[in-house]
Each structure stands twice: as C-alpha cells, then as structure tokens.
C-alpha cells in the first residue's frame, strides 16, 4: 500500500485543484490495482476549507481527514506517518501536482528493497514580467546520481521523494522543530545512516513556486538559518557560515 500524506494550513485557494488532481491519481492507481490511502492533516481549517474537505469524503476512496491545532509541517507529517498503514510513504503539498506513474514506480522500488526513492520533477516559478504580465518559468530538475557523501551534505531528494516505513523505523521521524528544512535534515540523516537510495526516471510531478510561501519568500531568512543548524549538526563545515547577530539568536534556539 502507498500512503499519501498532505498537511494543510490556510489552503482554501488550492483545495479544489488538489482534489481534482488527487482524484485523477487515485483513479490511475485503482486501474492498476495499487492499494493506497490518503491522510490529510488540516491545521486549524476555516469554514471554507471544512466545506471543501467534506467533499473529499464523497469521492469513494480511502481518505482520512483529521483536524488539528496549528503545528509545524513536520509535526503533521509525523502524525500522518503514525496514522498510516502503507509500506511506502510520500508527501503531497497541496499546491503541487503529482503523477501516478512515478508513484507506482517508486512503490515497486521500495518493495524491491529501497529505503528512499527520488525522481526528476518539473519546477514552475510564477512571476510577473514588468510587474503585471504573468509569465511562468518552467524547467525540468534532474537530481544528482546517488553518492552517499554528496547526499549527506544537502537536499538532493527533491520535494516528491518516497520512503519505506522501515526507513522511518530505522532512523526516526522528522525533526518537528524545523519549519522549512525538516525534509532536508531527514534525507541527510537517511544518507548518513546508510539507507538505500534509488533513483527513478519517471517525472514525479509539478513543483509550483508562488513566491510567498515560507521556503520561497526571499524576505524570509529562516531557510538559511535552518540550513546552518543542519550543517553544524552533521559537521558539513564547507557550507557552514557566520550568521548575523539576530539570525544567530534564532539559530541558538534550535536543538543542535
């Protein structure tokens, strides 16, 4: 079984499109007899979100929806993992689009013994030309060939990676203190702990950058602070750099 986990927070503008794409993927999996479950963690949903989410329960698939108080993304992911039953686990951000073929290919590699499976994916960056003409930039991201020393120095798994349940049993869940870089920390930890990584050529999906999310907001320095926490934790000294006084204060609030 494949477990698909989605965490939501203030996501009403993406939910209807997410539902359409999720239904497309679930139909694809069903036609190929691939068992699956969807676990949605809705952080403090408003009434609009609740109304849309109620429609998810009417489409006839194994979809579980849990309302929670606001928590970090990785706390929600951990909650989803603990609720899940699949041998393969993956995460679907509500504003992204996924493709069923890659899910099946990744699942088969996990059944064959892989701990982490990663894929190429398409990046769509939304921006405005001359501040008012919307023109997206589209390009294909091909991940690096797996090299353990390389993969323990940064985020090379991409946003659509899949992991086996045994990988979480072996190395633990996500570090919930992170808000942006928890998936990077987990993937570095997986490489550091000698988990088996496999690359699959099927394009996993569309990763959409809006410019106003935590990880893509250029005015938000939290990404860099969390990266430095991870570099220090894993002794990745060639990437470690000095932070300014205010950023260093935030840095020291993390458990290194």
Buried (B, 14 or more C-beta within 10 A) or exposed (E): BBBBBBBBBEBBEBBEEBBEBBBBBBBBBBEEEBBBBBBBBBBEBEEEBEEBBEEBEEEEBBBBBEBBEEBBBBBBBBBBBEBBEBBBBBBBBBBBBBBBBBBBBBBBBBEEEBBBBBBBBBBBBBEEEEEEEEEEEEEEBEBEEBEEEEBBBBBBBBBBBBBBBEBBEBBEBBBBBBBBBBBBBBBBBBBBEEBBBBBBEBBBBBBBBBEEEEBBBEEBBBBBBBBBBBBBBBEBEEEBEEBEEEBEEBBEEBEE
